[in-house]
Amino acid sequence: MKEIHPIDYVSTRIVCERLKIQPSTLRKYASLLDEKTEKDLYFTRDESNNRLYTKEDIATLQLIIDLKNKPGYTLDVAVNEVVGFRHSSDTTSDIATETDKTEFLGKLQLLVAQQNKYLTDYQAALQKKDDQIERLEKLVDSLVSHNVDTISETNKISENSNPVLEEQQELKKKSFFKRMFS
């Protein structure tokens, strides 16, 4: 048993308040940690065999709660992962069973297939937009060419109609009698 220093340990009530859990929940989590620990009991105990908690123990329990609340995590998996972090942090965790690995690989393959389909659909949509842009560019070029031709024709007509307009203006300048008797 570890030597007990009253300053280093926190009571069950304080741990429950900090973690916002019931004492029965704390006992459940602590029992699981004690079971999963390969060596001695995980928590230090006093003379009455009550668990004593350190700040590190509170952090560990908080980690279990956080992991348990993540999608796809059970309490057992969360405890196993925390014990794996604590006792074999230099090696990969052997938490996942073979079925978990198979299930994970299946989900991963499904995700990759969905992403590939999305990319294929996205590329098809981009190609369709490229084709539309190309068609619109051709239409714009055609309109520009048509406008240039129209402007050229208009300029030619206005050059040819200039002498006629000048004659008409000169006629207007002449008085009524001059036009009649010239």
The 8 nearest C-alpha neighbors of each residue, nearest first, counted from 0:
[[1, 2, 43, 44, 3, 45, 39, 40],
 [2, 0, 3, 43, 44, 4, 45, 42],
 [1, 3, 0, 4, 43, 45, 44, 5],
 [2, 4, 1, 5, 45, 7, 8, 43],
 [3, 5, 7, 6, 2, 8, 1, 51],
 [6, 4, 7, 8, 3, 9, 51, 10],
 [5, 7, 4, 8, 9, 3, 53, 10],
 [8, 6, 4, 5, 53, 9, 54, 3],
 [9, 7, 53, 52, 5, 6, 51, 10],
 [10, 8, 52, 53, 51, 13, 11, 14],
 [11, 9, 13, 12, 14, 51, 52, 8],
 [10, 12, 14, 13, 15, 9, 22, 52],
 [11, 13, 15, 10, 14, 16, 22, 9],
 [14, 12, 16, 15, 10, 11, 17, 9],
 [13, 15, 11, 17, 16, 12, 18, 10],
 [16, 14, 20, 12, 18, 13, 19, 17],
 [15, 17, 19, 13, 14, 18, 12, 20],
 [16, 18, 14, 15, 19, 13, 20, 57],
 [17, 19, 15, 20, 16, 14, 61, 57],
 [20, 18, 16, 15, 17, 21, 14, 13],
 [21, 19, 15, 18, 24, 22, 25, 16],
 [20, 22, 24, 23, 15, 25, 19, 16],
 [23, 21, 25, 24, 15, 26, 20, 11],
 [22, 24, 26, 21, 25, 27, 20, 28],
 [25, 23, 27, 21, 22, 26, 28, 20],
 [24, 26, 22, 28, 27, 23, 29, 21],
 [27, 25, 29, 23, 24, 28, 30, 22],
 [26, 28, 24, 30, 25, 29, 23, 31],
 [29, 27, 31, 25, 30, 26, 24, 32],
 [28, 30, 26, 32, 31, 27, 25, 33],
 [31, 29, 33, 27, 32, 28, 26, 34],
 [32, 30, 34, 28, 33, 29, 35, 27],
 [31, 33, 29, 35, 30, 34, 36, 41],
 [32, 34, 41, 40, 30, 31, 36, 35],
 [35, 33, 31, 32, 36, 30, 40, 37],
 [36, 34, 32, 33, 31, 37, 82, 79],
 [37, 35, 33, 34, 38, 32, 41, 40],
 [36, 38, 35, 39, 34, 40, 86, 33],
 [39, 37, 36, 40, 41, 35, 33, 34],
 [40, 38, 41, 37, 36, 33, 42, 0],
 [39, 41, 33, 42, 36, 38, 43, 34],
 [40, 42, 33, 36, 32, 39, 43, 29],
 [43, 41, 40, 50, 44, 51, 52, 33],
 [42, 44, 51, 50, 1, 41, 45, 0],
 [45, 43, 50, 48, 49, 51, 42, 46],
 [44, 46, 48, 47, 49, 50, 51, 43],
 [45, 47, 48, 44, 49, 3, 50, 0],
 [46, 48, 45, 49, 44, 50, 51, 43],
 [49, 47, 44, 45, 46, 50, 43, 51],
 [50, 48, 44, 45, 47, 51, 46, 43],
 [51, 49, 44, 43, 42, 48, 52, 45],
 [50, 52, 43, 44, 8, 9, 42, 49],
 [51, 53, 9, 8, 56, 50, 10, 57],
 [54, 52, 8, 56, 55, 9, 7, 57],
 [53, 55, 57, 56, 58, 52, 8, 9],
 [56, 54, 58, 53, 57, 59, 52, 60],
 [57, 55, 59, 53, 58, 54, 52, 60],
 [56, 58, 60, 54, 59, 55, 61, 53],
 [57, 59, 55, 61, 56, 60, 62, 54],
 [60, 58, 56, 62, 57, 61, 55, 63],
 [59, 61, 63, 57, 62, 58, 56, 64],
 [62, 60, 58, 64, 63, 59, 57, 65],
 [63, 61, 65, 59, 60, 64, 66, 58],
 [62, 64, 60, 66, 61, 77, 65, 67],
 [63, 65, 61, 67, 62, 66, 68, 60],
 [66, 64, 62, 68, 63, 67, 61, 69],
 [67, 65, 63, 69, 68, 77, 64, 62],
 [66, 68, 64, 74, 72, 73, 65, 69],
 [67, 69, 65, 66, 64, 70, 72, 73],
 [68, 70, 66, 67, 72, 71, 65, 73],
 [71, 69, 72, 68, 67, 73, 66, 65],
 [70, 72, 69, 73, 67, 68, 76, 66],
 [73, 71, 67, 70, 69, 76, 77, 66],
 [72, 74, 76, 75, 67, 77, 71, 68],
 [73, 75, 77, 67, 76, 78, 72, 63],
 [74, 76, 78, 73, 77, 79, 31, 72],
 [75, 77, 79, 73, 78, 74, 72, 80],
 [76, 78, 74, 80, 63, 66, 75, 79],
 [79, 77, 81, 75, 80, 76, 63, 82],
 [80, 78, 76, 82, 77, 81, 83, 94],
 [79, 81, 83, 77, 78, 82, 76, 84],
 [80, 82, 84, 78, 83, 79, 85, 77],
 [81, 83, 85, 79, 84, 80, 86, 78],
 [82, 84, 80, 81, 87, 86, 85, 92],
 [85, 83, 88, 81, 82, 87, 86, 80],
 [84, 86, 82, 83, 87, 88, 81, 80],
 [87, 85, 83, 84, 82, 88, 36, 37],
 [88, 86, 83, 89, 90, 84, 85, 92],
 [87, 89, 84, 90, 85, 86, 83, 91],
 [90, 88, 87, 91, 84, 86, 92, 83],
 [91, 89, 87, 88, 92, 83, 84, 93],
 [92, 90, 93, 89, 88, 87, 83, 84],
 [91, 93, 94, 83, 90, 80, 87, 84],
 [94, 92, 95, 91, 96, 83, 80, 79],
 [95, 93, 92, 79, 80, 96, 76, 83],
 [96, 94, 99, 93, 100, 97, 98, 76],
 [95, 97, 99, 98, 100, 94, 93, 101],
 [96, 98, 100, 99, 101, 95, 102, 94],
 [99, 97, 101, 100, 96, 102, 95, 103],
 [98, 100, 102, 96, 97, 95, 101, 103],
 [99, 101, 103, 97, 98, 102, 104, 95],
 [102, 100, 98, 104, 103, 99, 105, 97],
 [101, 103, 99, 105, 100, 104, 98, 106],
 [104, 102, 100, 106, 101, 105, 99, 107],
 [105, 103, 107, 101, 106, 102, 108, 100],
 [106, 104, 102, 108, 107, 103, 101, 109],
 [107, 105, 109, 103, 104, 108, 110, 102],
 [106, 108, 104, 110, 109, 105, 103, 111],
 [109, 107, 111, 105, 110, 106, 104, 112],
 [110, 108, 106, 112, 107, 111, 113, 105],
 [109, 111, 107, 113, 108, 112, 106, 114],
 [110, 112, 114, 108, 113, 109, 115, 107],
 [113, 111, 109, 115, 110, 114, 108, 116],
 [114, 112, 110, 116, 111, 115, 117, 109],
 [113, 115, 117, 111, 116, 112, 118, 110],
 [116, 114, 118, 112, 117, 113, 111, 119],
 [117, 115, 119, 113, 114, 118, 120, 112],
 [116, 118, 114, 120, 115, 119, 121, 113],
 [119, 117, 121, 115, 116, 120, 122, 114],
 [118, 120, 116, 122, 121, 117, 115, 123],
 [121, 119, 123, 117, 118, 122, 116, 124],
 [122, 120, 118, 124, 119, 123, 117, 125],
 [121, 123, 125, 119, 124, 120, 118, 126],
 [124, 122, 126, 120, 125, 121, 127, 119],
 [123, 125, 127, 121, 122, 126, 120, 128],
 [126, 124, 122, 128, 127, 123, 129, 121],
 [127, 125, 129, 123, 128, 124, 122, 130],
 [126, 128, 124, 130, 125, 129, 123, 131],
 [127, 129, 131, 125, 130, 126, 132, 124],
 [130, 128, 126, 132, 127, 131, 125, 133],
 [131, 129, 133, 127, 128, 132, 126, 134],
 [132, 130, 128, 134, 129, 133, 135, 127],
 [133, 131, 135, 129, 134, 130, 136, 128],
 [132, 134, 136, 130, 131, 135, 129, 137],
 [135, 133, 131, 137, 132, 136, 130, 138],
 [134, 136, 138, 132, 137, 133, 131, 139],
 [137, 135, 139, 133, 138, 134, 132, 140],
 [138, 136, 140, 134, 135, 139, 141, 133],
 [137, 139, 135, 141, 136, 140, 142, 134],
 [138, 140, 136, 142, 141, 137, 143, 135],
 [141, 139, 137, 143, 138, 142, 144, 136],
 [140, 142, 138, 144, 139, 143, 145, 137],
 [143, 141, 145, 139, 144, 140, 146, 138],
 [144, 142, 146, 140, 145, 141, 139, 147],
 [145, 143, 147, 141, 142, 146, 140, 148],
 [144, 146, 142, 148, 143, 147, 141, 149],
 [147, 145, 149, 143, 148, 144, 142, 150],
 [148, 146, 144, 150, 149, 145, 143, 151],
 [147, 149, 151, 145, 146, 150, 152, 144],
 [150, 148, 146, 152, 151, 147, 153, 145],
 [149, 151, 153, 147, 152, 148, 146, 154],
 [152, 150, 148, 154, 153, 149, 147, 155],
 [153, 151, 155, 149, 154, 150, 156, 148],
 [152, 154, 150, 156, 151, 155, 149, 157],
 [153, 155, 157, 151, 152, 156, 158, 150],
 [156, 154, 152, 158, 153, 157, 159, 151],
 [157, 155, 153, 159, 158, 154, 160, 152],
 [156, 158, 160, 154, 159, 155, 161, 153],
 [159, 157, 155, 161, 156, 160, 154, 162],
 [160, 158, 156, 157, 161, 155, 162, 163],
 [159, 161, 157, 163, 158, 162, 156, 164],
 [160, 162, 164, 158, 163, 159, 157, 165],
 [163, 161, 165, 164, 160, 166, 159, 158],
 [164, 162, 166, 160, 165, 161, 167, 159],
 [165, 163, 167, 161, 166, 162, 168, 160],
 [164, 166, 162, 168, 167, 163, 169, 161],
 [167, 165, 169, 163, 168, 164, 170, 162],
 [166, 168, 164, 170, 165, 169, 163, 171],
 [167, 169, 165, 171, 170, 166, 164, 172],
 [170, 168, 172, 166, 171, 167, 165, 173],
 [171, 169, 167, 173, 172, 168, 166, 178],
 [170, 172, 168, 169, 173, 167, 174, 175],
 [171, 173, 169, 170, 168, 174, 167, 175],
 [174, 172, 170, 171, 177, 178, 175, 169],
 [173, 175, 177, 176, 178, 172, 171, 170],
 [174, 176, 178, 177, 179, 173, 171, 180],
 [177, 175, 179, 178, 174, 180, 181, 173],
 [178, 176, 180, 174, 181, 179, 175, 173],
 [177, 179, 175, 176, 181, 180, 173, 174],
 [180, 178, 176, 177, 181, 175, 174, 173],
 [179, 181, 177, 178, 176, 175, 174, 173],
 [180, 177, 178, 179, 176, 173, 175, 174]]
